[in-house]
Amino acid sequence: MQPPLCQGPDPRPRKPKFSIPAGATDCHCHLFEEPGKYPLAANRSYTPPLCPLSDYLKLMETLGLARTVQVNASAYGHDNSVTLDAIAALGQSRARGVAGLHPDATGREIERLHAGGMRGVRLSTSVKGYGGPELLEIMGRKIQPFGWHVQLHVDDGRELAELEQPLLRHPTPLVFDHLGRVRGADGVGSPGFQVLLRVLKRRDDCWVKISSWYRLSNSGPPDYADMKPLAAALVAARPDRVIWGSNWPHPIWHGTMPNDGDLLDLFCEWVPDEAARQRILVTNPAHLYGFDEKP
């Protein structure tokens, strides 16, 4: 039986009220191209609608984005073709990627992915297709020679409380998806969020994405007010290690689809300091993914 079809993104993203800096980078998004050319994995959590590069480029223009980090979607499993082709089309001055990697992947395969613009591997307990934290050690050994990071996507922020020591001793840089997947109702004082803060403070090679907060909010739209303290705490703790992502096209979201222009405006309201926004949108992604800081 085919996994359920997801709804698509809002087809009419609004132009943000805020102007964002030149060189701004979307550090988390996915593409879903024609399945005849890019087959979906049989063992997947969802079936995406068609969300091609051409639509994403329109979004970038509307929002004022210059660069993108394409996260190879779990629906493709370990086949990274759609992401490699998108990076090739845009050029590595504008695009990088995060891969889905099989535990048996060889150094030669990782070298091929690196040459194609990949800079990390994603692990997840939320969706099928990647493998989870049980692969932290083996993936760390495989990717360390290439300077890659592990991007960790947990299903619930409470999982981080059980991973503190493995995360502190992990040999490669770490990137935490979606504010560590801590729910708004759990708050800044929750054990998982406190682990996230400690890891960010104790290591200089760990990063966190302000992204996908609409999934985690218990107070809901339009302000998602319970998520603002979490974002503020991360920026206060490590403004040099925070990045932002649109999470376009918002796969597996079953609520009212947010407008991407509204989401970017809300991020700018949560981070009112222009120097901090410059760091989060331009400087930090350039450091992590290897872009030139000046576009």
Summary of the structure (lengths in Angstrom):
residues: 295
radius of gyration: 17.5
end to end distance: 46.0
largest distance: 49.8
contacts: 1011
relative contact order: 0.17
helix: 41%
strand: 15%
